[in-house]
């Protein structure tokens, strides 16, 4: 079977930076307890590997009493960062630089009196952190219907996106907001890597019989790729590793496209491609 692997599949810059940073900390045996405030990235295999290297994945700040506290790629709110400082923990900030840019846009716009609209997934770690920079003057929307939740009387609106948001969804919501609130300002803060992956999957679907998306079940950007792959009109499959592949599901295809979320290790992408290539 012929397998085509997307050029942008696998770790993005922010994830690679975060994993390398924590791996370097873990290699220093002189350091005290190393704790990550939540999963470093949304990939079970990577987090399990880190735990084997004495990196503690903390479920909450209450689980960290001393040592180094790693802020994961998704970032945290100013309030949570303040609580980390109050506990006198040493901070290692692994927040993705792209997320830091969105935080800065929101913080500046909120100071200037704008009401912030974040196009993203409510409850997602990155989005919860971004909300903390709105000074209590912002909401999260994930559909056109949610626009009605903007309080009456609002004139100045600043619109940003979760860095892993679906580009088409963001454009649709941004267009609707611009029509309803002419004075609103738009910042397309979707990560360039995310946009490229989404575009690549759409293009790939035209040349293959089916698409396989590789990545964690908890990964928002992986699930977004899977949704886009399904919407492209070709059979789509979501697997975490090569162990999830059922050869019987692929025997009718001649050419398979493979892409992966930004938190998927390249080795897992390689293993999935190799397994698919071996199906006759």
Long-range contacts (C-beta under 8 A, 24 or more apart in sequence): 1-250, 1-253, 1-254, 1-255, 1-256, 1-276, 1-277, 1-278, 1-279, 1-280, 2-254, 2-255, 2-256, 2-277, 3-255, 3-256, 3-257, 3-258, 3-273, 3-276, 3-277, 4-204, 4-207, 4-208, 4-255, 4-256, 4-257, 4-258, 5-258, 5-259, 5-269, 5-273, 6-197, 6-200, 6-201, 6-204, 6-257, 6-258, 6-259, 6-260, 7-200, 8-193, 8-196, 8-197, 8-200, 8-259, 9-197, 9-214, 9-258, 9-259, 9-260, 9-264, 9-266, 9-269, 10-260, 10-262, 10-264, 10-265, 10-266, 10-269, 11-262, 11-263, 11-264, 11-265, 11-266, 12-191, 12-193, 12-194, 12-262, 12-263, 13-96, 13-97, 13-193, 14-73, 14-96, 14-97, 14-98, 14-99, 14-191, 14-262, 15-41, 15-73, 15-96, 15-262, 15-263, 17-94, 17-96, 17-97, 18-72, 18-73, 18-94, 18-96, 19-46, 21-70, 21-92, 21-94, 22-50, 22-55, 22-70, 22-92, 22-94, 23-50, 23-53, 25-55, 25-68, 25-70, 25-92, 26-50, 26-53, 26-54, 26-55, 27-53, 31-67, 31-68, 32-66, 32-67, 32-68, 33-64, 33-66, 33-67, 33-68, 34-67, 34-68, 34-70, 34-92, 35-63, 35-64, 35-67, 35-68, 35-69, 35-70, 36-69, 36-70, 36-72, 37-61, 37-64, 37-69, 37-70, 37-71, 37-72, 37-76, 37-80, 37-84, 38-72, 38-74, 38-125, 39-72, 39-218, 40-70, 40-72, 40-73, 40-94, 41-72, 41-73, 41-219, 41-263, 42-215, 42-216, 42-218, 42-219, 42-220, 42-222, 42-261, 42-263, 43-215, 43-216, 43-219, 43-263, 43-264, 43-265, 44-216, 44-218, 44-240, 45-240, 45-241, 45-265, 45-268, 46-263, 46-265, 61-87, 64-89, 68-92, 70-94, 71-95, 72-125, 73-99, 74-99, 74-124, 74-125, 74-126, 74-129, 75-99, 75-100, 75-103, 75-125, 75-126, 75-129, 75-130, 76-129, 76-132, 77-128, 77-129, 77-130, 77-131, 77-132, 77-133, 78-132, 78-133, 79-132, 80-129, 80-132, 96-163, 96-191, 98-163, 98-189, 98-191, 99-126, 99-129, 99-130, 99-163, 101-189, 102-130, 102-160, 102-161, 102-163, 102-187, 102-189, 103-129, 103-130, 103-133, 105-158, 105-160, 105-187, 105-189, 106-130, 106-133, 106-134, 106-138, 106-158, 106-160, 107-133, 109-158, 109-185, 110-134, 110-135, 110-137, 110-138, 110-158, 111-135, 112-156, 113-156, 114-156, 114-157, 114-158, 114-185, 115-150, 115-151, 115-154, 115-156, 115-157, 115-158, 116-157, 116-158, 116-160, 117-141, 117-150, 117-157, 117-158, 117-159, 117-160, 117-177, 117-184, 118-160, 118-161, 118-162, 119-159, 119-160, 119-161, 119-162, 119-165, 119-169, 119-170, 119-173, 119-174, 120-161, 120-162, 120-165, 121-162, 121-220, 124-162, 124-220, 126-162, 126-163, 126-164, 127-162, 130-160, 130-162, 141-173, 142-169, 143-169, 143-173, 144-172, 144-173, 144-176, 147-173, 147-176, 147-177, 147-180, 154-181, 155-181, 155-183, 156-183, 156-184, 157-181, 157-183, 157-184, 157-185, 158-184, 158-185, 158-187, 159-184, 159-185, 159-186, 159-187, 160-187, 160-189, 161-187, 161-188, 161-189, 161-190, 162-189, 162-190, 162-220, 163-189, 163-190, 163-191, 163-194, 164-190, 164-191, 164-194, 164-220, 164-221, 164-224, 164-262, 165-190, 165-194, 165-224, 166-198, 166-224, 166-227, 166-228, 167-194, 167-195, 167-198, 167-199, 191-262, 193-262, 194-221, 194-224, 194-262, 197-221, 197-225, 197-259, 197-261, 197-262, 198-224, 198-225, 198-228, 200-259, 201-225, 201-228, 201-229, 201-232, 201-257, 201-259, 202-228, 202-232, 204-257, 204-259, 205-229, 205-232, 205-233, 205-234, 205-257, 207-255, 207-257, 208-234, 208-253, 208-255, 208-256, 208-257, 209-234, 209-235, 209-252, 209-253, 209-254, 209-255, 209-256, 210-234, 210-235, 210-236, 210-237, 210-250, 210-253, 210-256, 210-257, 211-235, 211-236, 211-237, 211-256, 211-257, 211-258, 211-259, 212-236, 212-237, 212-238, 212-239, 212-245, 212-256, 212-257, 212-258, 212-259, 212-272, 212-276, 213-237, 213-238, 213-239, 213-258, 213-259, 213-260, 213-261, 214-239, 214-240, 214-241, 214-258, 214-259, 214-260, 214-261, 214-264, 214-268, 214-269, 214-272, 215-240, 215-260, 215-261, 215-263, 215-264, 216-240, 216-261, 216-263, 216-264, 219-261, 219-262, 219-263, 219-264, 221-261, 221-262, 221-263, 222-260, 222-261, 222-262, 222-263, 222-264, 223-261, 225-259, 225-260, 225-261, 229-259, 239-272, 240-268, 241-268, 241-271, 241-272, 242-268, 242-271, 242-272, 242-274, 242-275, 245-272, 245-275, 245-276, 247-279, 250-276, 250-279, 251-279, 251-280
